[in-house]
Amino acid sequence: MSRAAKVLIRFIVIVLILALIALATYFFWNEYLIDPAQIYVEGNRHYSDEDIIEMVMNGPLDDNSLILSMKYRNKKLTDVPFVDAISVDVVSKNSVKILVIEKALAGYVNYLEHCVYFDKDGYVVESSNVRTQGVPQVTGITFSGMEIGKPLADTDSAIFTRTLDVTKLIDKYSLTIDRIHFYDNGDLSLYFGDVRVDLGDESDHMEDKVMVLPQILPSLTTEKGILHMENYSEKGEYRFVRE
């Protein structure tokens, strides 16, 4: 076989290999192309679905379901406030589910016309002018300043654990509150619109008290006053005083 024939054969083989690679790439890309209407987002409260999709699908290959799922496998995020990690699961070849794991926020305080969000240890997660649904405002605590990534200055550190404990109970019983107020004597109150719920000391039947609120509060939606539950126990003692 002449040298020219060998060169020609090698050229044909290379062309065929490249053609197969191109065909396989084309098939892979189109077969797993994400349909924008089949992108589902779960776990997000602070950011909208559109915000999360824009954060996740920001690369040249991110509209492929397999590539995107490999890129985001419990990926920790350090540059996105309020978000701890993101995972992407393939629902079908053209559909994905984005699972957002947000940082555990205990509450927020108002500071210089901003919402300063903190975690269970009192560390400031973010300062924002956006009010995040499901995260209560906390009043009755004092602090002298704030810095992202550091604890609120000059504040009793135990207050943050107490706040998170109450927040967990609120979430557990599907309540939506506006504010948690702590008093110097250890008592606390929850605010639901124009209704203030005085719960007394949080160590005294606290879960029993919060557990019954979903049955009591609907009848008070148009009322204004104080729901006294300081002495609530298994006997179910409470009273409402209109203002």
N, C-alpha and C positions, 0 to 999 in steps of 0.2 A: 504494500500500500504506500502510495506516494505521501510525501510530507504534506502536500497541499490537502490531500484527502483527510489525513489525520487532523489537521488544523480545522477543517470544515466540520468534521464529526464532533470535535471538542466544542466548537462554537455552537453547534446544534444542541448538544447536551446541555451546555450552559444556558442557552435560551430556553430550553424546555424546563430546566430546573427553576429558572427565574419566573417562567410563566406559571408553573405549579405553585410556587411561593406566592405570587401575586394573586392567583385564583383562590388559594387557601385563605390568604389575608382578606380578600374581598368577601369570601363566604363567611369567615369568622366575624368580620366587622358588621356586615349587614344582618347576619343571623342573630347577633346579640346587641343590636342597636336599641337603645332605651327609648321607649315611647314616652314623650313628656307627659302624656295624660295618665301614665301608669307609674308615676313616682309617688310613693306614699311616705309620709313623715310622721313619726311618733315620738313622744317624750318631750317635745318642745313646748315651753310656756313663754319664755321671754322673746324668742324670735319667731317670726311667722314661717310658714312652710316655704314660702318663696325665698326668704332670707337663707334658710338652711340649705335649700337646693342650690342657691347661688354660691354659698360657701363651699359645698362639697363638689359640685360639678364645674370646676373652674380651670381644668386642664384640657389639653388637646385630645386626650384619649378617654376623658371621663364620661362620654356618652355611650360607652360599652359596658354592659352590665357585669361581665366577668372581671374586667380590668378594675372597674370601680369597687367591686366587692373585695378584690385582693388589696386594693389601696387602703380601704377602710375596714380593717379588722380590729375592732376595739381600739381604734387609734386615739391615743391621748392627744389633747389639744392644749397648747400653752398660750396661744395668742388670741383666743376667742373668749371674751368675758362671758361668764355664766355657763359655759359649756365645758364639761370635763372630758368627754370622749364621744366619738361617733362611730357607729358600725353600719355597714351596708350589707343587706341580705338580698340574694337573688330570689325574687318571687317566681318569675318565669324568665324566658330568654330576653324578653323586652320590657320587663317590669322589675323594679327594685323597691325595697323598703329601707328607709333611712331611719335608724334608731338613734335618737339624741339622748345622751346621758348628761343632764345638767348638774351643775354643782349644787350640793345640798345647802340651800340658803335658809338660815334660821329666821331672818327678818330683815327689816331695813329701818333706818332712822333718817329723818330729814336733817340735812345739813347744807346750808348755803343754797337753798332752793333746789337741792338735788336729793335723790334717793340713794343713800349709802347702804349697800347690801353687805351683810356679814354672814359668816358661817357659824357652825356650832361652837367654834373656839374663839369667836369674836374677831377673826381676821377679815379685813375688808376685801371683798371680792371685786366690787365695782362701784363706781359712782356714776349715776346716770339720771337723766331727766325723764326716763321712761319708767312708768309704774308697771311692774311685773305682776300679773294676776296670780293669786294664790300665795303670794308672799306678804305676810302682814307687816304693818307698820308697828314699831315698838316704841312706846313712850314710857317715861318714868325713869329712864337711865340717863346718866350724865357722862359727858366725855368732852375732852378739850381739843381734839383734833382727829384727823384721819389721814391715812396714807394707804394706797393700794398695796395689798400683800402683807400689811401689818395690822396688829390688833387696834381697835378703837382705843385711843389714849385715855388713861385714868378712869377706866371703867371696871366694875366688879366682874371678873372673868366668869363667875358662876352664872351670871345672868344669861349668858349665851346658851349654855347647856339647858337652862330652864326654859328659855324661849323655844329651842328646838324640840324639847319634850312636849311642850304645849302644841307646837305646830304639827307634830306627828299625830297627836290625838285629833286635832282639827281635820287633818287629811284623812285619818282613819274613818271618821264618821261623816265625811263628805260635807263639811261645813265651809262656808265662805265668810271670813270675817274681815273687818276693816282695820282693826287695831287691837294690840295687846298692851295693857298698861300694868306696870309693876309698881307696887307701893313699897315704901321703906320698911314696913312691918312684915313683908313677905307675901302679902295678899296680891291677887291680880284680878283684873277685869278684862272681859272681851267686849268689843263693840261691834254690833250688827246694825248698821244704819243708825236709827234713833234709839235703839235699845242697848242699854249697858247691862252686861251680865256680871254680877259680882260673885266670884267663885270662892273667895276666901283664900286660905292657905292651900297652895298647890299639892301639898303632901296629904291633904285630907279628902279622900274619896274623889280625887280629881277626875279619873276616868269615868267614874259613875256619873259625875255631873255633866261632863261633856257628852257622854253617850246618849243622854236623854234630850239634849238640845234640839236635834232634828225633829223631835215630836212636839216640842214646846214652841219654838220660834216661828213656825208658819202662822200661828194664830196671832202673832204680835207684829206682823209686817207693817200694819198701818198704825201701830201704837208708838208712843214715845214715853220712855220711862226706864225704870231699873228693875231687872229681874234678880231678886235676891236668892242666891243658892249657897250662901256661906255655910248654912247648917244642913245642907242636903246630905242625906245618907240613904241607906237601903229603904227607909220609910218613905222617901220621896217628898221631903219637905222643901217647898219653895214658895215664893210669893212675888207678885208683880205689882209695883207701885208706879202708877201713871204720873207723869209730870205735866 
